[in-house]
Amino acid sequence: MKTCAYCGSEIERNYCFYCQMELESHYILENGKRLANNIQHLPSEQDIFLSTKDLKQRETIELLCLLKYARKHRTEVYNWRFLTNKAHEVEQVEEMKENSYKEYENATRKVWVIENILKERMGYYPKSITEEFINRYYHRIKQSEKKRMIMQKSVVKKNKA
């Protein structure tokens, strides 16, 4: 039986009468199944350099990983910037300082982009992201996909009076 991914109601064609809307094909599921997250693998650290448009297409758990990576990258860039500020004997110190400030600004803006996409989706962005946090979040995703949306028919008993 074809069902709506939002409410679990049986649908006719591509229309859900309960939700009162036309459904795209990926919102038409079978037998009350819930939408599944499309998590094929966790992202690599290089994915932090994707465009904002591409980042918005990623699953929330992927963004959480990317935020962790982006914060780590920003710290590394900050430490490099700090070291270039201490350098005095190199001919290209000014150029290095300028590049380090640009890199730090880019790294910071990337962190902000990912934080704000998460805030838009979740209502907040996590202050700290640990492996345990990501594992718990992933476990919750998998648990929420298991429970089907199926109404049990109840039988009304008539009182004998």
JOGIQUI-V331339 format. One record per residue. RES is the residue in one small letter. PHI is phi in degrees with one decimal (999 if undefined). NEAR is the number of other ideal C-beta (glycine too) atoms within 12 Angstrom. Layout:
res:RES phi:PHI near:NEAR
res:RES phi:PHI near:NEAR
This chain:
res:m phi:999 near:17
res:k phi:-78.3 near:22
res:t phi:-131.5 near:28
res:c phi:-75.3 near:34
res:a phi:-69.9 near:30
res:y phi:-88.6 near:23
res:c phi:-112.6 near:23
res:g phi:82.7 near:28
res:s phi:-70.7 near:27
res:e phi:-66.5 near:22
res:i phi:-116.3 near:29
res:e phi:-112.8 near:16
res:r phi:56.2 near:13
res:n phi:-112.3 near:18
res:y phi:-116.7 near:19
res:c phi:-104.0 near:26
res:f phi:-71.9 near:16
res:y phi:-66.8 near:19
res:c phi:-78.4 near:19
res:q phi:55.8 near:13
res:m phi:-156.7 near:18
res:e phi:-75.5 near:16
res:l phi:-108.1 near:26
res:e phi:-72.7 near:15
res:s phi:-58.0 near:12
res:h phi:-76.3 near:14
res:y phi:-102.0 near:25
res:i phi:-106.3 near:28
res:l phi:-117.5 near:29
res:e phi:-112.5 near:18
res:n phi:50.4 near:19
res:g phi:75.8 near:24
res:k phi:-64.0 near:24
res:r phi:-95.3 near:25
res:l phi:-60.1 near:24
res:a phi:-102.1 near:18
res:n phi:-77.3 near:19
res:n phi:-96.1 near:15
res:i phi:-106.8 near:21
res:q phi:-87.5 near:11
res:h phi:-163.4 near:13
res:l phi:-78.8 near:22
res:p phi:-70.5 near:29
res:s phi:-90.7 near:13
res:e phi:-62.0 near:19
res:q phi:-67.9 near:11
res:d phi:-67.3 near:26
res:i phi:-65.2 near:33
res:f phi:-89.4 near:22
res:l phi:-65.9 near:24
res:s phi:-69.0 near:14
res:t phi:-59.2 near:21
res:k phi:-58.5 near:10
res:d phi:-69.9 near:18
res:l phi:-62.8 near:33
res:k phi:-65.5 near:20
res:q phi:-83.4 near:16
res:r phi:-77.9 near:31
res:e phi:-67.6 near:28
res:t phi:-59.3 near:33
res:i phi:-64.0 near:32
res:e phi:-65.2 near:34
res:l phi:-64.8 near:40
res:l phi:-61.9 near:38
res:c phi:-63.2 near:34
res:l phi:-65.3 near:38
res:l phi:-64.3 near:41
res:k phi:-60.1 near:34
res:y phi:-64.5 near:30
res:a phi:-65.1 near:36
res:r phi:-65.8 near:29
res:k phi:-63.1 near:20
res:h phi:-60.9 near:28
res:r phi:-61.6 near:28
res:t phi:-62.7 near:18
res:e phi:-63.1 near:20
res:v phi:-65.7 near:28
res:y phi:-61.8 near:23
res:n phi:-62.6 near:18
res:w phi:-64.0 near:23
res:r phi:-61.3 near:26
res:f phi:-60.9 near:17
res:l phi:-67.3 near:17
res:t phi:-67.8 near:25
res:n phi:-68.4 near:19
res:k phi:-83.9 near:15
res:a phi:-72.5 near:18
res:h phi:-127.6 near:12
res:e phi:-99.1 near:8
res:v phi:-90.7 near:14
res:e phi:-62.6 near:9
res:q phi:-98.3 near:13
res:v phi:-61.0 near:17
res:e phi:-62.1 near:15
res:e phi:-65.2 near:14
res:m phi:-62.6 near:23
res:k phi:-62.1 near:22
res:e phi:-61.9 near:16
res:n phi:-63.2 near:18
res:s phi:-66.5 near:27
res:y phi:-67.1 near:21
res:k phi:-63.5 near:18
res:e phi:-61.8 near:24
res:y phi:-65.6 near:26
res:e phi:-62.6 near:18
res:n phi:-61.2 near:22
res:a phi:-63.3 near:29
res:t phi:-66.1 near:22
res:r phi:-63.6 near:21
res:k phi:-65.4 near:32
res:v phi:-59.4 near:31
res:w phi:-62.2 near:21
res:v phi:-59.2 near:30
res:i phi:-65.8 near:41
res:e phi:-59.6 near:29
res:n phi:-73.7 near:21
res:i phi:-65.3 near:30
res:l phi:-64.0 near:32
res:k phi:-62.3 near:17
res:e phi:-62.5 near:17
res:r phi:-83.3 near:21
res:m phi:-102.0 near:18
res:g phi:92.5 near:10
res:y phi:-160.0 near:13
res:y phi:-124.1 near:26
res:p phi:-67.2 near:25
res:k phi:-69.1 near:12
res:s phi:-132.9 near:13
res:i phi:-124.6 near:28
res:t phi:-108.5 near:16
res:e phi:-60.5 near:14
res:e phi:-61.8 near:13
res:f phi:-59.3 near:19
res:i phi:-65.4 near:28
res:n phi:-63.5 near:17
res:r phi:-63.7 near:17
res:y phi:-62.2 near:30
res:y phi:-61.6 near:24
res:h phi:-60.6 near:15
res:r phi:-64.4 near:17
res:i phi:-60.3 near:23
res:k phi:-65.6 near:17
res:q phi:-63.7 near:13
res:s phi:-71.8 near:17
res:e phi:-81.1 near:20
res:k phi:-76.5 near:14
res:k phi:-76.8 near:12
res:r phi:-80.6 near:19
res:m phi:-101.4 near:26
res:i phi:-128.2 near:18
res:m phi:-83.6 near:14
res:q phi:-86.5 near:9
res:k phi:-75.0 near:6
res:s phi:-99.2 near:6
res:v phi:-105.0 near:6
res:v phi:-91.5 near:6
res:k phi:-90.5 near:6
res:k phi:-92.0 near:6
res:n phi:-77.1 near:5
res:k phi:-91.7 near:4
res:a phi:-121.4 near:3
